[in-house]
């Protein structure tokens, strides 16, 4: 058995190392899509998780500075800014998923993912960070809420604090910056023993009457059976008065970050697309979300490009598939999203979208592992992406950190959750330097 496993590992790595480095396409509103490529083994190009060496940190764009707001956190993935300026951090990781990753391919995937993300145990809590003296470092670091189940998204509406666990949305009574009572379940979310994409994000509507919740697919491209995809690959709308919910948009393989575009009030999201069609398919993307819209998964990608791997085709549904608004490059793992409405950062950033790209596991060369910025004008993307924070992978190919959630603090600084690095980074203007965002390395 060990000999067979070793042979397969060698074959996988051989496939990975034979891929040719090339500039990454797949960016912008109309990315050129190559022909799909199929192979016995997917490309595997893991950046092993090592965390940051003493004094090391990511490299900011010209005119910006970065420092750690907090260190020593356990898989900080998602951020939320409270009205009083406190920062909430979801310390979380995957729950037990006994039906996910079965078979020899699934065994390898679990192995590779452990190398990419580090220890798998979830802290199942939300921490509170407070920088009371304004020096950019949180001197208050305490547990805000614990005993959760792989928590991710957070939202405060009046005196109710909502948390998206991997299997349900919970509501807690809140007052003066604290949780003051036990939580109650608002609604279940699709989960179960498979629960392939486990992160569930939430965002409140502008009027506070509804929540929107992301639910990723239970597979890459429906290979576990489409019966396992009921209610998944979608954004749900939850009516908080009645408790009723409906699918707001579907065909979104793994949506995570959501944000309201500030000039139009339109909901936008970032989505992880499917794998194993080659280095440059399919681009992850940033898109506006239309009520009732269908975005292709699993039957098609980027509009009506049919994925022939899906056994049960639905051409009538594919004919309605909406092409995304803006490509972010294949396999970059777009997770965090926030629109910048502050004034602390240079004017070039105002109104645009900051996006946390967690980083690829199956592309040569690697993609993501950075925070990028997409400028907006008149409610739409208006130019090429620009790198804001890079250097998460060191010169030896190890992941010192991996960016996930992004948020803006009360002062207007950009915050970045770094799950592998166990840190929250804070990005501010560099002293005396006008910032000109660098063009993204694609």
C-alpha positions in Angstrom: 0.0 0.0 0.0 2.8 2.4 0.9 4.5 1.8 -2.4 1.3 2.5 -4.3 0.7 5.7 -2.3 4.2 6.8 -2.9 3.8 6.2 -6.7 0.7 8.2 -6.9 2.2 11.1 -4.9 5.2 11.1 -7.3 2.9 11.1 -10.3 0.9 14.0 -8.9 4.0 16.0 -8.2 5.4 15.2 -11.6 2.3 16.6 -13.2 2.6 19.7 -11.0 6.3 20.3 -11.8 5.8 19.9 -15.5 3.4 22.8 -15.8 5.0 25.8 -17.4 5.0 29.1 -15.6 3.1 31.8 -17.4 1.4 35.1 -16.8 -2.0 34.5 -15.3 -5.0 35.4 -17.5 -8.6 35.5 -16.4 -8.8 39.1 -15.0 -11.3 41.9 -15.8 -14.8 42.1 -17.2 -14.2 40.0 -20.3 -11.4 37.6 -19.6 -10.2 35.4 -22.4 -11.0 31.8 -21.5 -8.7 29.0 -22.7 -9.9 25.6 -23.8 -10.4 23.2 -20.8 -7.5 20.8 -20.1 -8.1 17.3 -18.6 -5.6 15.1 -16.9 -5.6 12.0 -14.7 -4.2 13.9 -11.8 -4.9 17.6 -11.0 -2.0 20.0 -10.7 -0.9 20.2 -7.0 1.3 23.1 -6.0 0.9 23.6 -2.2 2.5 26.4 -0.3 3.1 24.7 3.0 1.8 26.6 6.0 4.7 27.8 8.2 3.6 31.2 9.8 5.7 34.3 10.0 9.3 34.3 11.1 10.3 36.9 13.7 9.8 40.4 12.3 8.5 39.3 8.9 5.3 40.8 7.5 3.6 41.2 4.2 4.7 43.9 1.8 2.2 46.8 1.2 1.7 48.9 -1.9 3.8 52.0 -2.3 2.5 54.7 0.0 1.0 52.3 2.5 2.2 50.8 5.7 1.3 47.5 7.5 1.5 46.3 11.1 -0.1 43.6 13.2 -3.2 44.7 15.1 -3.1 41.4 16.9 -1.0 38.2 16.8 -1.2 34.7 18.3 -4.8 34.1 17.1 -6.1 30.6 16.1 -7.1 30.6 12.5 -8.6 34.1 12.3 -10.7 34.0 9.2 -13.5 36.7 9.3 -13.7 40.2 10.6 -16.5 42.5 11.7 -16.3 46.1 13.0 -18.7 47.1 15.7 -20.2 50.6 15.9 -18.0 51.4 19.0 -14.9 50.5 17.0 -14.2 47.1 18.5 -13.1 44.5 16.0 -14.6 41.0 16.1 -12.5 38.1 14.7 -14.0 34.6 14.0 -11.4 32.1 15.0 -12.6 29.1 13.1 -11.8 26.1 10.9 -13.6 23.2 9.3 -15.9 21.1 11.4 -15.8 17.3 11.2 -16.9 16.2 7.8 -16.9 12.3 7.9 -18.4 11.9 4.4 -16.1 14.4 2.7 -12.9 13.2 1.1 -13.6 9.5 0.8 -11.6 7.3 -1.5 -8.0 7.6 -2.5 -8.4 11.0 -4.2 -10.2 12.3 -1.1 -7.4 11.0 1.1 -4.9 13.0 -0.9 -7.0 16.1 -0.9 -7.2 16.0 2.9 -3.4 15.5 3.1 -2.8 18.4 0.8 -5.2 20.7 2.5 -3.6 20.1 5.9 -0.3 21.1 4.4 -1.8 24.3 3.0 -3.8 25.4 6.1 -2.0 24.0 9.1 -3.7 22.5 12.2 -7.3 21.5 11.5 -8.9 22.0 14.9 -11.4 24.8 15.2 -11.4 27.2 18.1 -15.1 27.8 17.6 -15.1 31.3 19.0 -15.2 35.0 18.3 -12.6 37.3 19.8 -12.8 41.0 20.5 -9.9 43.3 19.7 -9.7 46.9 21.0 -7.1 49.5 20.2 -8.1 52.1 22.8 -5.0 54.2 22.7 -4.9 54.4 18.9 -1.4 53.1 18.4 -2.5 50.4 15.9 -2.0 47.5 18.3 -4.9 46.0 20.2 -4.2 46.0 23.9 -7.6 44.4 24.6 -7.8 40.8 23.3 -10.6 38.8 24.8 -13.2 36.2 24.1 -16.5 37.8 22.9 -18.4 34.6 22.2 -17.5 30.9 22.3 -19.0 27.4 22.1 -19.9 28.0 18.5 -19.8 25.5 15.5 -17.2 26.6 12.9 -18.5 30.2 13.0 -17.8 32.6 10.1 -20.1 35.5 9.1 -21.3 38.1 11.7 -23.9 40.9 11.6 -25.2 43.3 14.1 -28.8 44.7 13.7 -29.9 46.9 16.6 -29.7 44.9 19.8 -29.4 41.6 18.0 -26.0 40.0 17.1 -26.1 37.3 14.4 -23.6 34.6 13.8 -23.4 32.2 10.9 -22.3 28.8 12.2 -21.6 26.1 9.6 -25.1 24.7 10.0 -27.3 27.5 11.2 -27.8 31.2 11.8 -27.9 32.2 15.5 -29.1 35.4 17.2 -27.7 36.7 20.5 -29.0 39.6 22.6 -26.4 42.5 22.5 -26.0 45.7 24.5 -23.1 48.2 24.9 -20.6 46.0 23.1 -21.4 42.8 24.9 -23.4 39.6 24.5 -25.9 39.6 27.4 -27.7 36.3 27.0 -28.0 32.9 25.3 -28.4 32.5 21.6 -31.4 31.2 19.7 -31.5 29.6 16.3 -32.9 31.7 13.5 -32.7 29.1 10.7 -30.8 26.1 9.6 -28.3 26.2 6.8 -27.3 23.3 4.6 -24.5 21.3 6.3 -24.5 17.6 7.2 -21.8 14.9 7.1 -20.4 16.0 3.7 -20.5 19.8 4.1 -17.7 20.2 1.5 -17.6 24.0 1.5 -18.3 24.7 5.2 -17.9 28.5 5.5 -21.2 30.4 5.8 -21.2 34.2 5.6 -24.0 36.6 6.3 -24.7 40.3 5.6 -27.7 42.4 6.8 -29.9 44.3 4.3 -29.6 48.1 4.5 -33.0 48.3 6.3 -32.1 45.5 8.8 -35.1 43.4 7.9 -33.3 40.6 6.1 -30.1 38.6 6.2 -28.3 37.2 3.2 -26.3 34.0 3.7 -23.8 32.3 1.5 -23.7 28.5 1.1 -21.0 26.8 -1.0 -21.4 23.7 -3.0 -20.9 20.1 -1.7 -18.4 19.2 -4.4 -16.1 20.5 -7.2 -18.6 20.0 -10.0 -21.5 17.8 -8.7 -19.5 14.6 -8.6 -21.0 13.6 -5.3 -24.4 13.6 -6.8 -26.7 16.5 -7.5 -29.0 15.3 -4.7 -26.2 16.4 -2.3 -26.5 20.0 -3.7 -29.9 20.8 -2.5 -30.0 24.4 -1.3 -26.2 24.8 -1.9 -24.1 26.9 -4.3 -26.4 29.8 -3.5 -27.1 32.9 -1.6 -30.1 32.7 0.7 -32.4 35.5 1.8 -33.8 35.2 5.3 -36.7 37.3 6.5 -36.0 38.1 10.1 -39.6 39.0 11.0 -41.2 35.8 9.7 -38.2 33.4 9.7 -38.9 32.4 6.1 -36.1 32.0 3.7 -35.7 31.6 0.0 -32.8 31.2 -2.5 -32.0 34.7 -3.7 -29.4 33.6 -6.3 -28.0 30.2 -7.4 -25.3 28.6 -9.5 -22.6 30.3 -7.4 -20.1 27.5 -6.6 -18.6 28.9 -3.4 -19.6 32.5 -2.6 -18.0 34.0 0.5 -17.5 37.7 0.9 -20.5 39.9 0.3 -20.8 43.7 0.4 -23.2 46.5 -0.6 -21.8 48.7 -3.4 -22.0 52.2 -1.8 -23.3 54.3 -4.7 -26.0 51.9 -6.0 -26.9 49.8 -3.0 -26.4 46.6 -5.1 -25.2 43.4 -3.4 -21.9 42.1 -4.7 -20.0 38.9 -3.9 -16.8 37.0 -4.6 -17.0 33.4 -5.7 -14.5 30.5 -5.9 -15.1 28.7 -9.2 -14.4 25.0 -10.1 -11.1 23.2 -10.4 -9.4 20.5 -12.6 -9.9 22.2 -16.0 -6.3 23.5 -16.2 -4.2 26.3 -14.7 -6.4 29.1 -16.1 -9.9 27.8 -15.8 -12.2 28.8 -14.3 -11.6 32.4 -13.1 -12.8 33.1 -9.6 -14.8 36.3 -9.8 -16.4 39.4 -8.3 -20.0 40.0 -9.4 -23.2 41.9 -8.6 -25.9 39.5 -7.4 -29.3 39.7 -9.1 -32.5 38.6 -7.4 -33.4 35.2 -9.0 -30.1 35.1 -11.0 -28.5 31.8 -12.0 -24.7 31.9 -12.4 -24.0 28.6 -14.1 -22.7 26.1 -11.5 -22.4 23.2 -12.1 -23.6 23.0 -15.6 -21.7 25.9 -17.1 -19.1 28.6 -16.2 -18.7 32.2 -17.2 -22.1 32.3 -18.7 -22.9 29.6 -21.2 -19.6 27.7 -21.3 -20.8 24.2 -20.8 -18.9 21.9 -18.4 -19.1 18.5 -20.0 -18.1 16.7 -16.8 -21.6 17.1 -15.5 -23.7 14.0 -16.4 -27.1 15.6 -16.1 -27.1 18.6 -18.4 -29.8 21.3 -18.3 -29.5 23.3 -21.5 -32.6 25.4 -20.8 -31.1 26.5 -17.5 -27.7 27.1 -19.0 -29.3 29.5 -21.5 -30.2 31.7 -18.6 -26.8 31.7 -16.9 -25.4 35.1 -16.1 -21.8 35.9 -16.8 -19.9 37.4 -13.8 -18.9 41.0 -13.8 -15.2 40.8 -13.2 -12.6 37.9 -13.3 -10.1 37.5 -10.5 -7.9 34.8 -12.0 -8.3 31.0 -11.8 -7.8 29.2 -8.4 -6.9 32.4 -6.5 -9.5 31.6 -3.8 -11.3 34.9 -3.5 -12.8 35.1 0.0 -12.8 38.5 1.6 -14.7 41.5 0.2 -15.3 45.1 1.4 -16.0 48.4 -0.4 -13.9 51.2 0.9 -16.0 54.1 2.2 -13.3 55.6 4.5 -11.1 58.7 4.0 -7.9 57.6 5.7 -6.4 55.7 2.7 -5.4 57.7 -0.4 -8.2 58.9 -2.7 -7.4 56.2 -5.4 -8.9 53.6 -3.1 -12.1 55.3 -2.3 -15.3 53.5 -3.5 -13.4 50.5 -4.8 -13.3 46.9 -3.6 -10.6 45.2 -1.4 -10.5 41.5 -1.9 -8.7 38.8 0.1 -7.2 36.1 -2.2 -6.5 33.1 0.0 -4.3 31.4 -2.6 -4.3 28.5 -4.9 -3.4 24.8 -4.2 -3.6 23.6 -7.8 -2.0 26.1 -10.1 1.6 26.5 -11.4 2.6 29.2 -10.8 0.6 29.9 -7.7 -2.2 32.5 -7.8 -3.6 34.6 -5.0 -1.9 34.8 -1.6 -2.4 38.6 -1.5 -5.0 41.3 -1.0 -6.0 43.0 -4.2 -8.0 46.1 -5.1 -10.5 46.6 -7.9 -11.4 50.3 -8.6 -15.0 51.3 -9.1 -16.8 54.2 -10.8 -20.5 54.7 -11.2 -21.2 51.4 -9.4 -19.1 49.3 -11.7 -15.4 48.0 -11.9 -13.5 50.7 -13.7 -9.9 49.4 -14.2 -7.4 46.6 -13.7 -6.7 45.1 -10.3 -3.9 46.5 -8.1 -1.9 44.7 -5.4 -2.3 46.1 -1.9 -0.6 43.4 0.2 1.8 40.8 -1.1 4.6 38.6 0.3 2.5 36.0 2.1 4.6 33.3 0.4 8.3 33.4 1.2 11.3 32.8 -1.1 11.3 29.1 -0.4 7.6 28.7 -1.4 6.2 28.5 2.1 3.0 30.2 3.1 3.9 32.5 6.0 0.2 33.7 6.0 -2.9 33.5 3.9 -5.4 36.4 3.7 -9.1 35.7 4.2 -11.5 38.3 5.5 -11.1 42.1 4.9 -12.8 44.9 6.8 -12.4 48.6 7.5 -12.0 49.9 11.1 -13.5 53.0 12.5 -10.5 55.1 11.6 -10.6 54.0 7.9 -7.7 51.6 8.1 -7.9 48.3 6.1 -7.9 45.2 8.3 -6.9 41.7 6.9 -7.5 38.4 8.7 -4.5 36.1 8.2 -5.6 32.5 9.1 -2.3 30.7 8.6 -0.3 33.6 10.2 -2.6 33.9 13.2 -2.7 37.6 12.8 -4.9 40.6 11.9 -3.0 43.1 9.8 -3.8 46.8 9.7 -3.0 48.8 6.6 -2.6 52.6 6.8 -0.9 55.3 4.8 2.8 55.4 5.1 4.1 58.5 6.8 4.6 61.3 4.2 4.2 59.1 1.2 1.4 59.7 -1.4 0.1 56.3 -2.5 -0.1 55.0 -6.0 -1.5 51.5 -6.0 0.8 49.0 -7.8 -0.5 47.1 -10.8 -1.4 43.6 -9.8 1.0 40.7 -10.6 -1.3 38.5 -12.6 
